[in-house]
Amino acid sequence: MEEKAVVAVSFQRSDEKPFEVIIKDNEISRTKKHPGATHRSYGSTITSRRLAFINKLKDKDFKVVPNYSDEGAEVSLEISF
């Protein structure tokens, strides 16, 4: 990354929402950096599938909500107990 990289992690919990971990970074996506690139990342897909499997095994509710923009990426992990 040419600019200074920043990663922020925050934790939130309220009565209306489950426990939430929010991870933000300021790096733009590979497709925006290299428009002709053919690389495809499967990290979010693999993580979502693993959490779905855990949900079935442990009767828990985990949810991954990705949000990508020109300013960077934000991924929210919602965990219900």
Helices and strands as residue ranges (DSSP letters): E 7-12, E 19-25, H 30-33, H 43-58, E 61-69, E 72-80
